[in-house]
């Protein structure tokens, strides 16, 4: 099992932030009760660097898909393989 941790704490208090302490306490407790869990954390910096697809980016993505270039960086954040999704169309 994989636990996705979305850390949205933007407090200037850093580790002293109440929100961050609550998040850490929950994650630590969850991991103790699920010792085989794998965790992945998405940070505010990562969230802020995301940008929506614009028409040019969609055209590029579609061109890559047409030649099955699934290892292109545009697919790095895809939670399910694009090939898998296409199989269900």
C-alpha positions in Angstrom: 0.0 0.0 0.0 1.2 3.5 -0.7 0.1 6.6 1.3 0.2 9.9 -0.5 0.9 12.7 1.9 -0.1 16.1 0.6 1.7 18.6 2.8 -0.1 21.9 2.3 1.4 23.6 5.3 2.6 27.1 4.3 3.3 28.4 7.7 6.4 30.4 8.4 6.8 28.4 11.6 8.2 25.4 9.7 8.4 22.4 12.0 6.8 24.3 14.8 3.6 24.7 12.8 0.5 23.2 14.5 -0.7 21.9 11.1 2.7 20.3 10.3 2.8 18.7 13.8 -0.7 17.2 13.3 0.3 15.9 9.9 3.5 14.3 11.3 1.6 12.7 14.2 -1.0 11.2 11.9 1.6 9.9 9.4 3.8 8.4 12.2 0.7 6.7 13.8 -0.5 5.4 10.4 2.9 4.0 9.6 3.2 2.3 13.0 -0.1 0.6 12.4 0.7 -0.3 8.8 4.4 -1.2 8.9 4.5 -2.2 5.2 3.2 1.1 3.9 5.3 3.1 1.5 4.9 6.9 1.7 5.3 9.7 -0.8 5.1 13.3 0.1 4.0 16.1 -2.1 5.3 19.5 -0.8 3.9 23.0 -1.2 6.9 23.7 -3.5 5.8 20.8 -5.8 2.2 21.9 -5.7 3.1 25.5 -6.6 5.3 24.4 -9.5 2.4 22.6 -11.2 0.7 24.4 -14.0 -2.4 23.4 -16.1 -2.1 22.2 -19.6 -2.5 24.9 -22.2 -3.4 24.1 -25.9 0.3 24.0 -27.0 1.1 21.5 -24.2 -1.9 19.4 -25.1 -0.8 19.3 -28.7 2.7 18.2 -27.6 1.3 15.5 -25.3 -0.9 14.2 -28.1 2.0 14.1 -30.6 4.1 12.1 -28.1 1.1 9.8 -27.5 0.8 9.2 -31.3 4.3 7.8 -31.4 3.8 6.0 -28.0 6.6 8.0 -26.3 5.3 7.1 -22.8 8.7 7.8 -21.2 8.4 11.5 -22.0 8.5 13.8 -18.9 4.9 15.0 -19.6 3.8 11.5 -18.4 5.9 11.5 -15.2 3.0 12.6 -13.0 0.5 10.3 -14.5 -0.8 8.0 -11.7 -1.9 5.3 -14.1 -0.1 4.5 -17.3 -1.5 6.2 -20.4 -1.4 2.9 -22.2 -3.7 1.4 -19.5 -6.2 4.3 -19.9 -6.2 4.0 -23.7 -7.0 0.3 -23.4 -10.3 1.2 -21.7 -11.5 3.7 -24.4 
